[in-house]
Structures are given as structure tokens and as C-alpha cells.
Amino acid sequence: MELVIKITQFVLSFSLLVIIHELGHFLFARMFGIRVEKFYLFFNPWFSLCKFKIGKTEYGIGWIPFGGYVKIAGMIDESMDTEQMAQPPQPDEFRSKPAWQRLLVMVGGVLMNVVLALCIYIGMSFTWGDRYIANEDVPYGYVFNDLGHRIGFQDGDRVLSVEGKEIENSAMVFLTMVLDQATEVEVLRNGEYVTVTIPEQYRAEMLNSADFMEIRSPFVVGDLLEDSPAAQAGLQKGDSLTAFNGEPMGFFDQYQQALATHSGQRVTVTVARDSAGVQVLRTLPVEVSSEGKIGVMVASPFRYIPIRTQSYTFWQAIPNGLHRTGTEISNYWKQIKMLFSPSTEAYKSLGGVLAIGSIYPTSWNWEAFWSITAMLSLVLAVMNILPIPALDGGHVLFLLYEVISRRKPSDKFMEHAQMVGILILLALLIFANGNDIYRFFIK
């Protein structure tokens, strides 16, 4: 059932993005009196799942779910209709229109994807507002993985700034380090200000280190497994662990490490237990399993860390939606730049259909659905505006050349450029989905 929910969300979101994108091309084409011969969701070589005709336009759904298209008369696109281009230009064809009109037709899809994301972010701001954990509200700092320790971070560090910039949202701290390719992070460590320098050699590893840092939390018993060593020892829900084998110790990550080194042994833990409003300390002997576990689930750290909520009126939601849209576009451009920087090895994280599908939750959540849809809409916009033949950006590049030089590229050149672009896109598609297969089934 969880897989069905994931697939359903993916198909609905992807279909909406494709329809909105192609609708942008369609509306601008019709605005300027250009004939649109086909409007398809998904591709339809040889046959279509369904189709119907309204006026001069055929609408339909194809059987290859990798996108969609509008076939605009008098334009060299992925249909490679060279026969039509060999005929004399007609007044209602793309090639007969002024360059500025053709330019707007080509950017129409990207504009509509940006508008869609903007509308979603405005709607989300108005409906749910913003909920986040402020970086300054993280009282015990962060826990870092092995890579973080090698760089120079220590468990309990409180991040104050990244490249001199304070980060309000704790969820954006690591993302900012990666996207800004930060070299200096200022932290508060044991009451002292310390600057951690991130060497360039670690940037590639950071990009693929999703567990680089987590919010640190005290070890408070959230629940116990039945008949577990902890339950048999007398630990109770709500107990705060304060010492291990007589040594003061209060954080969950510390106990994870300590228990792992004492697997299969008997240890003592000291707990603080609330008894009639008074904190009572008890020391209990506990058997540690061979896996380094005692059968305890830690209480959620959100019991100690406030989640900030910012609500918006409809009119306040508009500038917030604009800000979120601009921030997401900026972040994605940074990721695109990293793809072309070999030192970051960002190309290894490029994902295909499986990677995209995996980001959807296993239970239906409208807030998550719309958030992912808005993000992917901007990804689609940025990817399509890249100056690669066969993408909208490639057509825009040639149109800008025409406007500046007052010379139109020949149809033969455009055909060859389109073929090169298709080959590039096929190579990227194979590479991205190959990465998926390696990550999900081989690695």
C-alpha cells in the first residue's frame, strides 16, 4: 500500500508539472495566432492511450511516461518534422512570427512552472504557515558523523554562522555549507568561539553525507521494548539517564557509543526519575545485548526544543511565497553549478525516476505533496532553461542570436542541433537512471 501511495503521488505531481509546462508554450502560441497541432501528456510513438481533437489541435495521452509535448506548426522540435519545414512558410506557423513572439513561446513553459511554484508556496504559506526549528533554539548543539569529526566538528558544537552568515532555520545549516561550498563555520564549543575550516577535499564526501549532522538530545526514555534488558532492569518511561558506569553522561549519542563498546556486558546506568515532583536518582544494572542495545527508544527531542510557527494572512503569504520561490531557484542554480565542478563529484548524486519517486512520503500528506511538487516545478524550470539544444533554453539561445545578429540559423543547422540535444538528453537520462540502479540495487 505504501508503494501505491508513493507511485500515485509521483504520477499526479509529474502529470501536473508536464501539463502546466506545455500549457505555457500552448497559451503563448495561441496568443500570437500560431497553430498548435498536438498537445500530449507523455510521449506517444506509434500509438496513444487516448486522443481527441478540438479545432486544429489534437489532445491526447501517450504511453511513455517521461514528459509531454506540444507540436507547434513550423518549428523544429523533438518531432523532427522535416517534411513540414520543407514547405513554404504559412502565416500561422512559428517560423513566420517575429523573433520576440517566438522567444515568448519558448520561455512560456518555464514561466508557467515558476508561476505554479509561486502559487503553491503562497497557498502553503496561507494554509500551513512556516514551521521550523530555529538554529538558536538548539540548546545542546549537534551530533556529527565520522566525516564531520574528521573535518574538525565536535559533538555538542552549536553552529553560529556559515561563511559569516547566520542561519535561522536549523534544517538549512548543512544545506548552506554544501551549496555555498563553505570554507569556514563558526561554532560555540564549551563556551568558546571556534572556527572550523572545511578543506576542499571533503566537499565531495559532504554532498553524499545525508547524516552529516543531527540535533543533539538528552537520553530520556521514550518507550521500552517488552522483556528488554532495560525493562527487566527497572527503567521506566520518562527516566533521564545521567551516568554510565559511574561516569556522568547525559546525551543519547554518548550512550550509543558507550553501549556499542560494552556489548554483551553488564553495565550500570544512573537515571533521574520524577517521584511526586522530586527528582530521585537510581543506579540500575543493565545487561547489554550483543548488538550493543538495551531495548530503549529515546524520547523525541522536540519535547525540549520548540518548533516555531509563523502564520500568514493571504496578503502576507504573497511576499513569503515570492521569497521561497526565489530562494529555491537560487539553491537549485547552485546545485547546477556544482554538477559542472568535478571536485565536488556532484554528478554522482544525479538521480532519475527512482530518486525522484523516493522523496514522496509513504502516507498521504497534502503539505508534503505540494511542497515536493513546487520544488520539482522549479527544478523543471531551471533544467529547461539550460542552453542545451532540444531544451527550451537551447531554442532561446538561438533566438537571442537571431535578435542580436539579425540572422536566422538555417533549418539544417537547427535539425542537427536538435539531434545533438536529444543525444545529450538521452545520455543524461541513462546516466541519472544508472545512478539510481547503482544506489538502490547494487551499492
C-alpha positions as CSV (number, residue, x, y, z in Angstrom):
1,M,0.0,0.0,0.0
2,E,2.9,2.4,0.8
3,L,4.3,1.8,-2.7
4,V,1.0,2.5,-4.3
5,I,0.7,5.8,-2.4
6,K,4.2,6.8,-3.5
7,I,3.5,6.0,-7.1
8,T,0.2,7.8,-7.0
9,Q,1.7,11.0,-5.7
10,F,4.6,10.8,-8.2
11,V,2.2,10.3,-11.2
12,L,-0.2,13.1,-10.1
13,S,2.7,15.5,-9.4
14,F,4.6,14.7,-12.6
15,S,1.5,14.9,-14.7
16,L,0.5,18.3,-13.3
17,L,4.1,19.7,-13.9
18,V,4.1,18.4,-17.5
19,I,0.7,19.8,-18.3
20,I,1.4,23.2,-16.8
21,H,4.8,23.4,-18.6
22,E,3.3,22.5,-22.0
23,L,0.3,24.8,-21.3
24,G,2.8,27.7,-21.1
25,H,4.0,27.0,-24.7
26,F,0.4,26.4,-25.9
27,L,-1.0,29.7,-24.4
28,F,1.7,31.9,-25.9
29,A,1.4,30.2,-29.2
30,R,-2.3,30.7,-29.4
31,M,-1.9,34.3,-28.2
32,F,0.1,35.0,-31.3
33,G,-2.1,33.0,-33.7
34,I,0.4,30.1,-34.1
35,R,-1.2,26.8,-35.0
36,V,-0.7,24.0,-32.3
37,E,-1.1,20.6,-33.9
38,K,-0.7,18.4,-30.8
39,F,-0.9,18.7,-27.0
40,Y,0.2,15.5,-25.3
41,L,0.8,14.3,-21.8
42,F,3.5,11.7,-22.1
43,F,5.0,10.6,-25.4
44,N,3.1,8.6,-28.0
45,P,5.3,6.9,-30.6
46,W,3.2,4.6,-32.8
47,F,0.0,4.9,-30.7
48,S,-1.8,6.8,-28.0
49,L,-3.7,5.7,-24.9
50,C,-6.4,8.2,-25.8
51,K,-6.8,11.2,-28.1
52,F,-9.4,13.7,-29.3
53,K,-9.4,16.8,-31.5
54,I,-10.7,20.3,-30.7
55,G,-10.3,22.7,-33.6
56,K,-7.0,22.2,-35.2
57,T,-5.3,20.7,-32.1
58,E,-5.1,17.0,-31.2
59,Y,-5.1,16.4,-27.4
60,G,-4.0,13.0,-26.0
61,I,-2.1,10.9,-23.5
62,G,0.9,8.9,-24.6
63,W,2.1,5.6,-23.3
64,I,5.7,6.5,-22.4
65,P,5.6,8.5,-19.1
66,F,8.7,10.6,-19.4
67,G,7.3,14.0,-20.2
68,G,5.0,15.5,-22.7
69,Y,5.0,17.9,-25.6
70,V,3.1,20.4,-27.8
71,K,3.7,20.2,-31.5
72,I,3.8,23.7,-32.8
73,A,3.5,24.2,-36.6
74,G,6.6,25.5,-38.4
75,M,9.0,24.6,-35.6
76,I,11.9,22.2,-35.5
77,D,11.4,20.3,-32.2
78,E,11.6,16.7,-30.9
79,S,9.1,15.5,-33.6
80,M,11.8,16.3,-36.2
81,D,9.0,17.0,-38.8
82,T,11.4,18.0,-41.7
83,E,8.6,17.5,-44.3
84,Q,6.6,20.4,-42.9
85,M,9.7,22.6,-42.8
86,A,10.4,21.8,-46.5
87,Q,7.1,23.5,-47.4
88,P,6.6,27.3,-47.9
89,P,6.0,29.1,-44.5
90,Q,2.4,29.6,-43.6
91,P,1.1,32.7,-41.7
92,D,0.0,30.7,-38.7
93,E,3.4,28.9,-38.3
94,F,6.0,29.5,-35.6
95,R,8.7,30.4,-38.2
96,S,6.6,33.1,-39.7
97,K,6.3,35.1,-36.5
98,P,8.7,37.8,-35.2
99,A,11.6,36.7,-33.1
100,W,10.2,38.3,-29.9
101,Q,7.0,36.3,-30.2
102,R,8.9,33.1,-30.8
103,L,11.0,33.9,-27.8
104,L,8.0,34.2,-25.5
105,V,6.5,31.0,-26.9
106,M,9.7,29.2,-25.9
107,V,10.0,30.6,-22.4
108,G,6.3,30.1,-21.8
109,G,6.8,26.7,-20.3
110,V,9.5,27.8,-17.9
111,L,7.4,30.8,-16.8
112,M,4.4,28.7,-16.1
113,N,6.4,26.3,-13.9
114,V,7.7,29.3,-11.9
115,V,4.2,30.6,-11.6
116,L,2.9,27.2,-10.5
117,A,5.6,27.0,-7.8
118,L,4.8,30.6,-6.7
119,C,1.1,29.8,-6.4
120,I,1.8,26.7,-4.4
121,Y,4.2,28.5,-2.0
122,I,1.6,31.3,-1.5
123,G,-1.1,28.7,-0.8
124,M,1.1,26.7,1.6
125,S,2.1,29.9,3.5
126,F,-1.5,30.9,3.9
127,T,-2.8,27.4,4.8
128,W,0.0,26.0,7.0
129,G,2.4,28.8,7.5
130,D,6.1,28.1,8.3
131,R,7.1,25.6,10.9
132,Y,10.8,25.1,11.7
133,I,13.3,24.6,14.5
134,A,15.4,27.8,14.9
135,N,19.1,27.2,15.0
136,E,19.4,29.4,18.1
137,D,16.8,27.1,19.8
138,V,19.0,24.1,19.6
139,P,20.3,24.1,23.2
140,Y,22.7,21.1,23.1
141,G,24.2,21.6,19.7
142,Y,24.6,19.0,17.0
143,V,25.9,15.4,16.7
144,F,28.2,14.8,13.7
145,N,29.1,11.7,11.8
146,D,32.6,10.4,11.2
147,L,33.1,12.8,8.3
148,G,32.1,15.8,10.5
149,H,34.6,14.7,13.1
150,R,37.4,14.3,10.5
151,I,36.7,17.9,9.3
152,G,37.0,19.2,12.9
153,F,33.5,19.4,14.3
154,Q,32.8,18.0,17.8
155,D,29.6,16.6,19.1
156,G,27.8,19.4,21.0
157,D,29.0,22.2,18.7
158,R,26.4,25.0,18.3
159,V,26.7,26.4,14.8
160,L,26.6,30.2,14.9
161,S,27.4,31.1,11.3
162,V,28.4,29.7,7.9
163,E,30.8,31.9,5.9
164,G,29.9,34.7,8.3
165,K,26.1,34.3,7.6
166,E,23.8,33.4,10.4
167,I,21.3,30.6,9.6
168,E,17.8,30.9,11.2
169,N,16.4,27.5,10.2
170,S,18.4,24.6,11.7
171,A,17.4,22.4,8.7
172,M,19.3,24.9,6.4
173,V,22.6,24.8,8.2
174,F,24.1,21.7,6.5
175,L,22.5,22.6,3.1
176,T,24.1,26.1,3.3
177,M,27.5,24.5,4.0
178,V,27.2,22.3,0.9
179,L,25.5,24.7,-1.6
180,D,27.7,27.7,-0.6
181,Q,30.8,25.4,-0.6
182,A,31.6,26.9,2.7
183,T,35.2,27.0,4.0
184,E,34.6,28.4,7.5
185,V,31.9,27.7,10.1
186,E,31.9,29.4,13.4
187,V,30.7,27.3,16.4
188,L,30.2,27.7,20.1
189,R,32.1,24.9,21.8
190,N,32.2,24.6,25.6
191,G,31.6,28.3,26.0
192,E,34.3,29.3,23.5
193,Y,34.0,30.6,19.9
194,V,35.8,28.3,17.5
195,T,36.2,28.5,13.7
196,V,36.1,25.2,11.9
197,T,37.8,25.2,8.5
198,I,36.3,22.9,5.8
199,P,39.1,21.7,3.4
200,E,38.1,21.4,-0.3
201,Q,39.0,17.7,-0.3
202,Y,35.9,16.9,1.9
203,R,33.3,18.7,-0.3
204,A,32.5,15.7,-2.4
205,E,32.0,13.5,0.7
206,M,29.8,16.1,2.3
207,L,27.5,16.1,-0.7
208,N,26.7,12.4,-0.2
209,S,26.6,12.5,3.6
210,A,22.9,12.9,4.5
211,D,23.6,12.1,8.1
212,F,26.3,14.7,8.5
213,M,24.7,16.4,11.5
214,E,21.7,15.8,13.7
215,I,20.2,17.8,16.6
216,R,21.7,16.5,19.9
217,S,19.2,15.4,22.6
218,P,19.4,14.2,26.1
219,F,18.7,10.5,26.7
220,V,15.2,10.4,28.1
221,V,13.4,7.1,27.9
222,G,10.5,7.4,25.4
223,D,9.4,3.7,25.5
224,L,10.8,0.3,26.3
225,L,10.5,-3.0,24.4
226,E,8.7,-5.7,26.3
227,D,11.0,-8.0,28.3
228,S,14.0,-6.0,27.1
229,P,17.1,-5.7,29.3
230,A,16.1,-2.1,30.2
231,A,12.6,-3.2,31.2
232,Q,14.0,-6.1,33.3
233,A,16.5,-3.7,35.0
234,G,13.6,-1.4,36.1
235,L,14.0,1.5,33.7
236,Q,10.7,3.4,33.2
237,K,9.3,5.7,30.6
238,G,10.4,9.3,31.3
239,D,13.6,8.4,33.1
240,S,16.6,10.7,32.2
241,L,19.9,8.8,32.0
242,T,22.6,10.8,33.8
243,A,25.6,8.4,34.2
244,F,27.1,5.3,32.7
245,N,29.2,3.0,34.9
246,G,29.5,5.9,37.4
247,E,30.7,8.4,34.7
248,P,28.5,11.5,34.1
249,M,26.8,11.0,30.7
250,G,23.5,12.6,29.6
251,F,23.2,12.5,25.8
252,F,21.8,9.8,23.6
253,D,24.7,9.8,21.1
254,Q,27.1,9.2,24.1
255,Y,25.1,6.2,25.2
256,Q,25.1,4.8,21.7
257,Q,28.9,4.8,21.6
258,A,29.3,3.5,25.2
259,L,26.8,0.7,24.8
260,A,28.4,-0.4,21.5
261,T,31.8,-0.8,23.2
262,H,30.2,-2.8,26.1
263,S,28.1,-5.2,24.0
264,G,27.4,-8.5,25.8
265,Q,28.4,-7.0,29.2
266,R,26.6,-5.9,32.4
267,V,26.8,-2.1,33.0
268,T,25.2,0.4,35.4
269,V,23.2,3.4,34.4
270,T,22.1,6.2,36.7
271,V,18.6,7.6,36.0
272,A,16.8,10.7,37.3
273,R,13.2,9.8,38.0
274,D,10.4,12.2,38.9
275,S,8.8,11.0,42.1
276,A,6.0,13.2,43.5
277,G,7.6,16.2,41.9
278,V,11.1,15.4,43.3
279,Q,14.0,14.1,41.1
280,V,15.3,10.9,42.6
281,L,18.5,9.3,41.3
282,R,18.6,5.5,40.9
283,T,21.5,3.3,39.7
284,L,20.4,0.2,37.9
285,P,22.4,-2.7,36.5
286,V,21.6,-3.5,32.8
287,E,22.6,-6.3,30.5
288,V,23.8,-5.0,27.1
289,S,22.9,-7.2,24.1
290,S,25.5,-8.5,21.7
291,E,24.3,-5.8,19.3
292,G,25.0,-3.1,21.9
293,K,21.3,-2.4,22.7
294,I,19.3,-2.4,25.9
295,G,15.8,-2.1,24.3
296,V,15.0,1.5,24.9
297,M,13.6,4.1,22.5
298,V,14.7,7.6,23.1
299,A,12.0,10.3,23.6
300,S,11.6,12.8,20.8
301,P,13.9,15.8,21.1
302,F,11.0,18.1,20.3
303,R,10.0,17.7,23.9
304,Y,12.9,20.1,24.7
305,I,13.2,22.1,21.5
306,P,10.4,24.5,20.5
307,I,9.0,24.4,16.9
308,R,8.4,27.9,15.7
309,T,5.3,28.6,13.7
310,Q,4.8,31.7,11.6
311,S,1.2,32.2,10.3
312,Y,0.4,34.5,7.4
313,T,-2.7,36.3,6.1
314,F,-3.4,35.9,2.4
315,W,-1.7,39.2,1.6
316,Q,1.3,38.3,3.8
317,A,1.6,34.9,2.1
318,I,2.3,36.6,-1.3
319,P,5.7,38.1,-0.4
320,N,6.6,35.0,1.6
321,G,5.7,32.8,-1.4
322,L,7.9,35.1,-3.6
323,H,10.8,34.8,-1.2
324,R,10.5,31.0,-1.0
325,T,10.4,30.8,-4.8
326,G,13.5,33.0,-5.2
327,T,15.4,31.0,-2.5
328,E,14.6,27.6,-4.2
329,I,15.6,28.9,-7.6
330,S,18.9,30.3,-6.2
331,N,19.6,27.0,-4.4
332,Y,19.0,24.9,-7.4
333,W,21.2,27.1,-9.6
334,K,24.0,26.5,-7.0
335,Q,23.4,22.7,-7.4
336,I,23.6,23.0,-11.2
337,K,26.9,24.8,-10.9
338,M,28.2,22.1,-8.6
339,L,27.4,19.5,-11.3
340,F,29.9,21.1,-13.6
341,S,32.6,21.2,-10.9
342,P,34.5,17.9,-10.9
343,S,36.0,18.5,-7.5
344,T,32.6,18.2,-5.8
345,E,31.7,15.0,-7.6
346,A,28.1,16.3,-7.6
347,Y,27.4,14.4,-10.8
348,K,27.4,11.2,-8.8
349,S,24.3,12.4,-6.9
350,L,22.3,13.0,-10.1
351,G,19.1,10.9,-9.9
352,G,16.4,9.7,-12.2
353,V,12.9,8.3,-11.8
354,L,13.6,6.2,-8.7
355,A,15.4,9.0,-6.9
356,I,12.5,11.4,-7.6
357,G,9.9,8.9,-6.6
358,S,11.7,8.0,-3.3
359,I,11.3,11.6,-2.0
360,Y,7.5,11.2,-1.7
361,P,6.2,10.1,1.8
362,T,4.7,6.6,2.3
363,S,1.5,8.1,3.7
364,W,-0.7,10.8,2.0
365,N,0.2,14.2,3.2
366,W,-1.0,17.2,1.3
367,E,1.6,19.6,2.7
368,A,4.4,17.3,1.7
369,F,2.8,16.6,-1.7
370,W,2.5,20.3,-2.6
371,S,6.0,21.1,-1.2
372,I,7.6,18.4,-3.4
373,T,5.5,19.5,-6.4
374,A,6.6,23.1,-6.1
375,M,10.2,22.1,-5.7
376,L,10.1,19.8,-8.8
377,S,8.3,22.6,-10.8
378,L,11.3,24.9,-10.2
379,V,13.7,22.1,-10.9
380,L,11.9,21.6,-14.3
381,A,12.0,25.3,-15.0
382,V,15.8,25.6,-14.3
383,M,16.6,22.4,-16.2
384,N,14.6,23.5,-19.2
385,I,16.2,26.9,-19.4
386,L,19.7,25.4,-19.7
387,P,21.2,26.3,-23.1
388,I,21.1,22.8,-24.4
389,P,19.6,22.1,-27.9
390,A,16.3,20.3,-27.6
391,L,15.5,22.1,-24.3
392,D,13.7,25.4,-24.2
393,G,17.0,27.1,-23.3
394,G,18.6,25.9,-26.5
395,H,15.8,27.5,-28.6
396,V,16.1,30.7,-26.5
397,L,19.8,30.8,-27.2
398,F,19.4,30.5,-30.9
399,L,16.6,33.1,-30.9
400,L,18.8,35.5,-28.9
401,Y,21.5,35.0,-31.5
402,E,18.9,35.9,-34.2
403,V,17.8,39.0,-32.4
404,I,21.4,40.2,-31.9
405,S,22.8,39.3,-35.2
406,R,19.6,39.8,-37.3
407,R,20.5,36.4,-38.9
408,K,18.3,33.4,-38.5
409,P,20.0,30.0,-38.1
410,S,19.3,27.7,-41.1
411,D,16.8,24.9,-40.8
412,K,19.6,22.3,-41.5
413,F,21.6,23.7,-38.6
414,M,18.6,23.6,-36.3
415,E,17.9,20.0,-37.3
416,H,21.5,19.0,-36.5
417,A,21.4,21.0,-33.2
418,Q,18.2,19.3,-32.2
419,M,19.7,15.9,-32.8
420,V,22.7,16.7,-30.7
421,G,20.5,18.0,-27.9
422,I,18.4,14.8,-28.0
423,L,21.6,12.7,-27.7
424,I,22.8,14.8,-24.8
425,L,19.4,14.4,-23.0
426,L,19.4,10.6,-23.7
427,A,22.9,10.3,-22.2
428,L,21.9,12.3,-19.1
429,L,18.7,10.2,-18.8
430,I,20.7,6.9,-19.0
431,F,23.4,8.3,-16.6
432,A,20.8,9.5,-14.0
433,N,18.8,6.3,-14.0
434,G,22.0,4.3,-14.0
435,N,23.0,6.1,-10.8
436,D,19.6,5.1,-9.4
437,I,20.1,1.5,-10.2
438,Y,23.6,1.6,-8.6
439,R,22.3,3.4,-5.4
440,F,19.2,1.3,-4.9
441,F,20.1,-2.1,-6.0
442,I,23.9,-2.5,-6.1
443,K,25.6,-0.3,-3.6
